[in-house]
Amino acid sequence: MGQVAQQAGPGGKAAASKAAIALASVAEIAQYLTFQLSGEMYAVGILNVKEIIEYGQLTEIPMMPAFIRGVINLRGSVVPVVDLAARFGHAQSEVGKRTCIVIVEVSQGDDKHDLGIMVDAVSEVLEVSSADIEPAPAFGAKIRADFIDGMAKINARFVIILDIQKVLSVDEMAALASVSETGAATAAA
């Protein structure tokens, strides 16, 4: 940049600075898959989404937490399905005509895992500018604040952008599963 200012002569440094500020202020645009869940609109980064499938052929697994609805066979792979409403501490979702499973990829260290999330209905893929995303609120949301990556302003309405790595933290879900197994064993004794 110093070379640009030197070549431009007097006032070139100011022009180069303005150009740098203009480039820095250009908002980054990202794509998000939006979906309905318990009457709220949520979004996840499209780069985490592998596919969207119709709800069905779910095999329930005994002794799992309420938010694990079961597993599906996805082209020979066993993929756990998480009921997001139950994961957020609400009642389990009712299966409707538009209920579907969004297959997402989450990372745990160097490993990548495919997990399904059960949603009421998939809406659309939206391009959202980083300038239109507000930070997560400290309180008042219907879900844990650490699950929220931001709040996107879309058509005068807020869409909750989820941090899918935290929502589907394999370590945290395994810990919750072991706590629920311990509780079940204690209740049975």
C-alpha positions in Angstrom: 0.0 0.0 0.0 2.9 2.3 0.7 3.9 1.9 -3.0 0.5 3.0 -4.1 0.7 6.1 -2.0 4.2 6.9 -3.3 3.2 6.5 -6.9 0.0 8.6 -6.5 2.0 11.7 -5.4 0.5 14.3 -3.1 -2.7 13.2 -1.5 -2.1 9.6 -2.7 -1.7 8.4 0.8 -5.2 9.6 1.8 -6.7 8.1 -1.3 -5.0 4.7 -0.6 -6.2 4.8 2.9 -9.8 5.5 1.8 -9.6 2.6 -0.6 -8.3 0.3 2.1 -11.1 1.4 4.5 -13.7 0.8 1.7 -12.4 -2.7 1.1 -12.4 -3.5 4.8 -15.9 -2.2 5.2 -17.3 -4.5 2.4 -19.5 -6.9 4.4 -18.9 -10.6 4.0 -21.9 -12.5 2.6 -22.6 -16.1 3.8 -25.3 -18.6 2.9 -27.6 -20.1 5.6 -30.2 -22.8 5.5 -33.3 -21.5 7.3 -35.9 -23.7 9.0 -38.9 -23.6 11.3 -38.7 -25.1 14.8 -41.4 -24.7 17.4 -42.7 -21.5 15.7 -39.3 -19.9 15.5 -37.1 -19.4 12.5 -33.5 -20.7 12.8 -30.5 -20.9 10.4 -27.3 -22.9 10.1 -24.4 -22.2 7.8 -24.9 -23.9 4.5 -21.3 -25.2 4.6 -22.3 -27.5 7.5 -25.3 -29.0 5.6 -24.8 -32.1 3.6 -28.4 -32.9 2.6 -32.0 -32.7 3.6 -34.1 -35.9 3.7 -37.7 -36.7 4.4 -38.5 -37.8 8.0 -39.0 -41.6 8.3 -37.4 -45.0 8.9 -36.1 -43.9 12.2 -34.9 -46.7 14.6 -35.3 -45.7 18.2 -32.4 -46.6 20.6 -33.3 -47.5 24.2 -31.8 -45.6 27.2 -30.9 -42.5 25.2 -31.7 -38.9 26.2 -35.0 -37.5 25.0 -33.3 -35.3 22.4 -31.8 -38.3 20.6 -34.8 -39.5 18.5 -33.0 -42.5 17.1 -30.8 -43.4 14.1 -31.2 -43.6 10.4 -29.4 -45.7 7.8 -28.0 -43.2 5.3 -26.4 -45.1 2.5 -25.0 -47.8 4.9 -23.9 -45.3 7.6 -25.6 -45.1 11.0 -26.5 -41.4 11.6 -28.0 -40.3 14.9 -30.9 -37.9 14.7 -31.3 -35.1 17.3 -34.6 -33.5 18.0 -33.5 -29.9 18.2 -36.6 -28.8 20.1 -35.8 -31.4 22.8 -32.1 -30.4 22.7 -33.1 -26.8 23.5 -35.0 -28.0 26.6 -38.5 -28.0 25.1 -41.0 -30.9 24.5 -40.2 -33.3 21.8 -41.3 -32.2 18.3 -44.4 -33.6 16.8 -43.9 -35.2 13.4 -45.9 -33.4 10.7 -46.2 -33.4 6.9 -43.2 -31.1 6.5 -41.0 -32.5 9.2 -37.6 -33.4 7.8 -34.1 -34.3 8.8 -31.2 -32.0 7.9 -27.9 -33.9 7.8 -25.1 -31.8 9.0 -21.4 -32.4 9.5 -19.8 -31.5 12.8 -16.1 -31.6 13.8 -14.7 -33.1 16.9 -10.9 -32.5 16.9 -9.7 -34.0 13.6 -12.8 -36.2 13.3 -15.9 -35.3 11.4 -19.3 -36.8 12.2 -22.6 -36.7 10.3 -25.6 -36.0 12.5 -29.3 -35.5 11.6 -31.3 -32.7 13.1 -35.1 -33.0 13.1 -36.8 -29.7 12.1 -40.5 -28.8 11.6 -40.0 -27.5 8.1 -37.1 -26.3 5.9 -37.6 -22.8 4.5 -35.0 -21.6 2.1 -31.3 -20.8 1.6 -30.6 -17.1 2.3 -27.5 -15.0 1.6 -26.9 -12.8 4.7 -24.4 -10.0 4.9 -22.2 -10.0 8.1 -23.4 -6.4 8.5 -27.0 -7.7 9.0 -26.0 -10.1 11.9 -26.2 -8.9 15.4 -24.3 -10.6 18.3 -26.2 -13.2 20.4 -28.3 -11.8 23.2 -27.0 -12.4 26.7 -30.5 -13.3 27.9 -34.1 -13.6 26.8 -33.6 -16.2 24.1 -35.6 -19.5 24.3 -32.3 -21.5 24.0 -28.9 -21.4 25.6 -26.9 -18.3 24.6 -23.8 -20.3 23.7 -25.9 -22.1 21.0 -26.5 -18.8 19.2 -23.9 -17.6 16.7 -25.8 -14.4 16.0 -29.2 -12.9 15.1 -29.7 -12.1 11.4 -32.1 -9.2 10.5 -34.1 -10.5 7.5 -37.2 -8.6 6.2 -37.6 -6.8 9.6 -37.6 -10.1 11.4 -34.8 -11.8 13.4 -33.6 -15.3 12.5 -31.5 -17.1 15.1 -28.2 -18.4 13.6 -27.1 -21.5 15.4 -23.5 -22.4 16.2 -24.1 -26.0 15.1 -20.7 -27.1 16.5 -21.9 -26.2 20.0 -25.5 -27.3 19.6 -24.3 -30.8 18.4 -21.2 -31.0 20.5 -20.4 -34.7 20.5 -18.6 -34.5 23.8 -21.5 -32.7 25.5 -24.2 -35.0 24.1 -22.2 -38.1 25.2 -21.8 -36.6 28.7 -25.6 -35.9 28.8 -26.3 -39.5 27.6 -24.1 -40.9 30.4 -25.8 -38.7 33.0 -29.3 -39.9 31.8 -28.1 -43.6 31.9 -26.8 -43.1 35.4 -30.1 -41.5 36.5 -32.0 -44.4 34.9 -29.8 -47.0 36.7 -30.3 -45.1 40.0 -34.1 -45.0 39.5 -34.2 -48.7 38.7 -32.2 -49.6 41.9 
